[in-house]
Amino acid sequence: MSCTNAQPATQLPYLKNTNKPSP
């Protein structure tokens, strides 16, 4: 989780993308 602290903005969108695969 330390990595998320470094750049939460980049991790947020990245995780969301993985949550639901692209159409």
C-alpha positions, -999 to 999 in steps of 0.1 A, spaced: 0 0 0 30 22 3 31 26 -35 -4 39 -34 7 67 -11 34 78 -36 8 84 -64 -28 77 -54 -41 96 -84 -24 71 -108 -34 41 -87 -71 50 -84 -78 50 -121 -55 20 -127 -74 -1 -101 -108 9 -114 -98 -1 -149 -89 -36 -137 -122 -39 -117 -142 -39 -150 -125 -51 -182 -127 -28 -212 -156 -35 -236 
